[in-house]
Amino acid sequence: MTPVVETQNLGKAFGTTVALEGVNLELPSNQIIGLVGPNGAGKTTLFSILSGFLKPGIGSVRVLGHSPLSPQLQGRVSILPQDAPLRRGVSIRKQFEFFAKLQGLPPETASEEAEKVLTEVDLLEKSVEGPDSLSHGMRKRASLAQSFIGNPELILLDEPTAGLDPVTTQKVRELVLRKAEGRTIIISSHNLAELQEACDSVAILNLGKLIDFRPVSEIIGRSKTMIIRLEGPPEDQLTKAVSELPEVVSVTCGDQGNPRIIIRVDGSIDDSEVDLAILGVFKDQKVRYREIRRGESLEEKVVQITKQDAG
Amino acid sequence: MDKSFSQIRTVFLNELAFTPRKIAVSVTFVFFCLLWGFAFKGLIELDEFINTDNSEKSGLFLGFLMWVLDIDPTQWLEFQKNGVFFISFGILSLLTTHYFVIIMTSDQTASEIGNRYFRYLITRCGRTEIFLGRLLASLTLGLVAITLTGITAWGVDCYLNQTTSIDSVLFVINTCFWVFWFCLPFVCLCSMISAWSGSVATSMLCSMSLAFLLPKVFNVIELRWKKVEGIKELREYFPGNFTHSVLLDHASISNLLVPIVYASLFAWVGRSIFIRREFP
């Protein structure tokens, strides 16, 4: 199957600042893919190249098998751009109808399509207002809604939940998951907890370079790691007893401010057996815990991977 | 091709609806109307003055007009058949309208390159279609402003003479056509600079400066090589230099062709810049 996005030795510089360097990516179709990395890692630049806003400095890019500027891509790729305003003084509904018409929809269908996407983000009641009379969150939702107009095969979402409250963030995540059926969505975000829940794979960029691209479960070691948050620092007796279990490969303790133990287990053994064995030790030792989690958090792993790369 | 035309039409209609709401455009249009309001009031008074006063003052004014138009008294007799009001209207519109049209059309793409709005359009529509749709909307806007001025001028003439004639209607149509033709390369110049600069201020400043300087380039050339035979005939090959021929009813085929050549050149260069530029 043709990858949705294929880059070879992709590089881009702005003057002396290197934004992207030697990026080789092959993104599979029908997945939600996260694009993460610290500020200045090159995420927005990569999105801009994929959307045709910027030209690659060196290397090549293919999006759905075409050059990003190809007319073949019109309406097949859409983007939620970061910090790009909709037109002031024009109702968002009219703007969406205009976008839909540009994508080739006839006027009556364009109107229906505008109504549909505005309903999906709970903005139908505000559709006659211009973006200047909407709150930040509403504007963000409106920008998100425009990326769903038509039937794009690839949707690029640059910081879709930045500045949104938790309830709206949850709604946006649910919407993205619904919309992901039969298409590819690439999300750039600093909210890694959200990406961990929503994404199938994650690409990590640092200082313009691609340093990792793997399925989320593989990155966070879901089947190989168990994290248990405790009420106080773990006793030596507890860590010793856990590490003596045959299923356990290693045990690491958290620091004073973050009381927990990170247990790496043999990934070939059934999860439930391992869980029961470890919890048995806790019961024997009469140790109380606050939270048990399978796998490390994506945030921790990204920080770890980024530090390793910098080191 | 059908999709391309459909996109140009969609962009054109959308721009036509949106452009008059831009502050720069609406404020300029108000000033344009005010200028013409004062001008028509002044022209009415002038017409009455010329028609009722045969003193030195009116003679001086006619002398001034002949000097501006560079014509002799025998040509004046032929020329004044259109009436002082229409002659003054023609001079004023041919000398000033393009500056207003430039201000109104200087932001065809610049502000939305700057504020990144184009990011919503580029994945949906071809860049050539966006550029041409907006250029056509700007030309239409200029044409509307010129036509409104012409209609008002015709109305004022009817009021002054208490009658109208086919000649006065034809004179207004002719003047409006030439004013539009005069503005054509400047609107395309605006589209080119707008696509290049990505800034409204730069676009407006460059377009105004070029509109003012381009016609003057020939004056310098003519002054420098005034002894070269036939140098005067080259004047009409510079944009914005056919006012004189039009006012004297000496318009030639080159007066028709030169603006369209410049307009096509500026539009082609502007399109080339727009489809190659980045939208950071």
Interface residues (C-beta under 8 A of the other chain):
Chain A: F14 S48 S51 G52 F53 L54 K55 P71 L73 Q74 G75 V77 S78 I79 P81 D83 A84 P85 L86 R87 G89 V90 F98 F99 K101 L102 Q103 G104 Q146
Chain B: K3 S6 Q7 T10 V11 N14 F18 R21 N115 R116 Y117 R119 Y120 L121 I122 T123 R124 C125 G126 E278 F279 P280
